[in-house]
Amino acid sequence: MQSLVSRYRPFLLALLMLPIAAFASQAIAQPAAEAALETALTQFNRARQGEADQLDSAIAVFRAVPGNPALQPLYTVYLGSAHTLKGKAAWMPWNKMKFTEQGLDEIDQSLAALRPEHDRLLVHGTPLSLVTRMVAAASFIALPDGIFHRRAAGKSLLAEIRRSPLLAATPAAFRGELAALEGRLQEAEK
């Protein structure tokens, strides 16, 4: 028995080290994914402020972010919102429709993927479920309602966020952005 253990000792040690190595590589990959997400968010926000040349790079980063599967609704809603912005910036009418419809499909997928555990995952101090709904609502409200008919869905999402008991614990910046978005909705409905 002693010789059997000594013969297979390197193999057994390798097996024991496998979970540790897998955990270590995951720990190393996580900050890289977070950095990629922050880069994509920065580019997305710049595109949202009018720098349309940032859209393609933001879309590429949102597609490539290898992050945590639990955060997938967040990645998908931002990807969808970026596609709707790309539709707005496109010159040709068929490209406007193509990118906007693609973005709406991705936003719908992200909303359908939300689960109760997303209420406990925090993104910059705000539950992932609320951030996902807010990005979706902002995208829906920004679209021409006569063509895409999404304003009512955006209004419903904003009401859902307002009714959420999680809202009270969110940072003031999130609540301020929610109030500003509600103001844009009121202006759009006039």
JOJO-V422994 format. One line per field, one symbol per residue. phi: phi as a letter, one per 40 degrees, with the letter a starting at -180 (. if undefined). psi: psi as a letter, one per 20 degrees, with the letter a starting at -180 (. if undefined). Layout:
BEGIN
phi->???
psi->???
END
This chain:
BEGIN
phi->.dcccccbdccccccccdccccccccccccccccccccccccccccccchccccccccccccccdcdddccddcccccccccccccccccccdccdcdccccccccccccccccbdcccccbbfgbddccccccccccccccccccbbfbcccccccccccccccccccccdcccccccccccccccccc
psi->gghgghhjghgghghhighggggghghhhghgggggghgghghghhhhjimhiigghgggghhiojaphhjghgghhhgghhhhhhhhiqgphhhggghgggghghgggghhiprhiihippokjpphhggghggggggghiqphhgilighhggggghgghipiihhjqqhhghghgghhhghggghi.
END
